[in-house]
Each structure stands twice: as C-alpha cells, then as structure tokens.
Amino acid sequence: MPTIAQSSVSNRLLSLLPSAEFALLAPHLEPIKLDINATIVPANKPIEHAYFLCSGIVSVVASRSDAVSIEVGIYGREGMAAFPLLLG
C-alpha cells in the first residue's frame, strides 16, 4: 500500500503534526470506510486501532448495565477515536 502524503490528509491532528512525526505514522495509516452505527472502540476490549476521521462525526456513547445509553461527546476530523491509546 502506498504511503499517504501529509498534504492529502484532511484530519486536523494529522495535518498539523510536524512532518518528521507524520513520516513515522504514515506507513501505518490506511484509509477505510466506516459503516453508519459501526462500533469502532468497544467498551472493555483492547483497543486495536486509532481512527483519525477525515469526514463525518463519531459519537461517544456511555452505557449502563441496564442498557441505558447516553451520548457524552462527538468529534469529527479535528480528533481521533481511541484516545486512551495516548494515555497508555
């Protein structure tokens, strides 16, 4: 798979990285299409990937054991999914 050029990325986090840091990530970046209502970071499971949105929005949902859910946040191309990876 060809390496993604930083100038072609519409995600704000990736586009604002210094070029040396982006170059370290670039070989690991892969464009994918997500389905509507896809769960990309399931609760209580190991996080396998980080997602840097280039379009659309992601909803962060908190759920209780009694199946009650509430949206606690949203983000789009300015953020990333799986930010707990940054926290270790």
Buried (B, 14 or more C-beta within 10 A) or exposed (E): EEEBEBEEBEBBBBBEBEEEEBEEBBEEBEEEEEEEEEEBBEEEEEEEEBBBBBEEEBEBEEEEEEEEEEEEEEBEBEBBBBEEEEEE
